């Protein structure tokens, strides 16, 4: 605890000094880990890595870097390609096997594309926020590889369409 008794000139501390002393009595916010959804995540944070040496996993950061941006942009593009090819193949008489997606497609192509984009967007945002956790890294990898395999399947089917 810090207590100001007198300034070097012999007088009492200023109002600013009293505020700083009172502020120091409050618990230090840095003693606890930053939560996933904090004001620093939305308003210009500065942290790219952990504060201390060795902090590389299971931490939240404010800035993410170009590699993660490339992965998220690729996932978004692959998601739109999947939606496009799904609608294209259905127009040639294909059948959707997923009952949830089939129900969305019965509403029309735009509700399907909107719901698909929103779902993948929310997942990508969550995985971006939690990128320093092992499960999130695995999730980003599985999504990327899964969408690439799906794109290969779509391209294989496209080669066999009667255009």
N, C-alpha and C positions, 0 to 999 in steps of 0.2 A: 504494500500500500504506500502511495506517495502522498506526503502531506507538505503543504507550503506553509511555513510560519511567517517568514519575513523575506522581503526582497533585499538585495544587497544595499539598496538605498535606505533601508530601515522601515519602509512602509509595508503594507500588506500586499499580497499578490493581486494582479489585475483580474478582471472578470474573465478574460480569455484563459488565464492560467487556472482559474477555478473550474472552468468548463472542462479543460483538459484533464484535470485531476478527477473530476466526477466521471468523465468518459472512461478513464482508465479503470475505474472500479467496476465497470460493466464487464461481463465475460467476453473474452477475446473470440471473435467470430472465426478466426483462423484455427482455433483449437479443434473444431469439428470439420469434417470433409464438406466440400461444397456440394449441395444437393443437385440432382440432375436438372431440375427445373428451377433455376434461380434467376434473379434479375441480371446477373452477369452473363448468362447464356443468351439473353435477348438484347442487351444494350452494350455492345462494344467491349467484350471482355478481351483480355490480353494473354491468357495462359495457353501455351501450345503444348506444354509438358508439365510433369510434376514439379512441385516446389523444391523438393529435397532430392538428393542423389538416390537413385534406386527406385524412385516412384515412376513406374512405367505402365503398370496394369492396375485395373480397378479404380481408375480416377476419371473425373470429368474435366474436360478442358473447354476453353472458349473458342479457340481457333483450330481448324482441322487440317488444312493443307491441300495441295493440288492432287495428290494420289487419291484421297478419299473423294474429292470432287469428281474426278474422272470415273471412279467406280459408280457413284450415284447417278451421274449423267448417263453412263452406259446402261445401268439398270432401268432408268426412265425410258431411254430409247428402245431397249429390248422389250419393255412392257408395252409400248405403243405398237411396235412391230407385231408382237403377239396378238394384240387386239385387232390390228388390221388383218392379219392372216386368218384369224378366227372368223371374222365377218366375211372375208373373201371365200373361204372354204365352205362356209354355210350357204353362201349364195350359189355355189355349185352343187348343192345337195348334200353337203357333209352333215354330220350329226354331232352335237355337243354331248359329251358323256357326263360332265359334271352337272348335277341337278341344280345347284345354286346358280351357276353361270347360265344354264339353260333357262331358268326362270327370269334372269335379268335380260337375256336375249329376246325373250318373248315380249318384253316391254319395248324393245327396239334397240338399234345399235348404240345410240347415244347414251341411254341409261347404263348400258353394259360398259362402255368405254369410260364413262364418268366414275362408276363404282369401282372398276378395275384400277383406274388411275389413282383414285383417292385411297384405296386400300394399299396399293404398293407405295404410294407417296408417304402415307403415315408410317408404314414399316421402315422405309428408307430413312425417314427423319429420326425415328427411334434408334435405328442401328447407327446412324451418324452421331447422335448424341452420346451413345454408349460405346463408341468405337474402341476405347481402351480396355474393354472387358473381353475376355476370351470368347464368351458365348456370342457376342456381337460380331467379332471378327469371323467366327465360324459361320454365323448367319449371313454375313455379307458374301463370303466365299461360296456358300451353298446356293444362295440366290443367283449370283453371277453365273456359276457353272450350270445351274438348272436352266436359266434363261438362254444361255448359249446352246445347250443341248436342245431346248425347245425350238430355237431358231433354226438349228440344223434340221430338225424334223419338219418344220414348216417349209424349208427350202427343198427338202426331198419331196414332199407332197406337191409343191409348186411345179417341180419338174414333170410330174405325172398328170397335171391338169390339162384337159383338152382346151387349149387356148385357141 
